């Protein structure tokens, strides 16, 4: 797998690992950005990993673009042969699926949807071959998700489901974007889940909401005092389906600033995952369940 490098204006180099997202592509990009960080290259000012690519910003007064490109190309072989072991975290996130707020929003924008006669959940369950919405939600929350990038909107994570490609849940974006999406909506577009960190426009299918803040620029939320964004690339997320009563109870604790998510340290081996996906996921689930 050869990385395709392109210059972006005078201050950026973009590296595309692959046109298609995969954990293998993500890990090569992550290895590259970690190597750039460790090398402490004079003139590099920002390093941004993404789904299957990365971008490096640099000061052309301190390093020539072609010199930086040569530095990056020299790291490519080592990055592609890295052992793909990541020290990370698994985070359990409560989600109220079939909530009234995303339902109300999706009904306001049915003329922009592929199927105006179905809700987003009904449509997504049907095109993915699930008999019921409950079956769809069980599959959605039953396996972990990998945070492949954070961005587009501040604090918004993109998540990639950790299952065999043929089992991944797929759903297209709306035909035309909505002008409104409730804050903390769990959305889905293509093979990616996303969590809307703020209220605003959007085109992903809407499945539910989490009560947990994931972005706080004021750093007043108890678990966001050190970092204003909850997620970072490489995190593993497990959705926990909750009902209205538990959602309201969690919201009260969050408003009182006494709640924080369940987080456990984890070692993730891409090699072991590719050998035994279900076994690796089961071990991760044991961590989050405190076993």
Secondary structure, 3 states (H helix, E strand, C coil): CCCEEEEECCCEEEEECCCCCCHHHHHHHHHHHHHHHHHCCCCEEEEEECCCEEEEEECCCCCCHHHHHHHHHHHHHHHHCCCCEEEEEEEEEEEEECCHHHHHHHHHCHHHCCCCCCCHHHHHHHHCCCCCHHHHHHHHHHCCEEEEEECCCCCCEEEEECCCHHHCCCECCCCCCECCCCCCEEEEEECEEEECCCCCCECCEEEEECCCCCECCCCCCHHHCCCCECCCCCCEEEEEECCHHHHHHHHHHHHCCCCCCEEEEEEEEHHHHHHCHHHHHHHHHHHHCCC
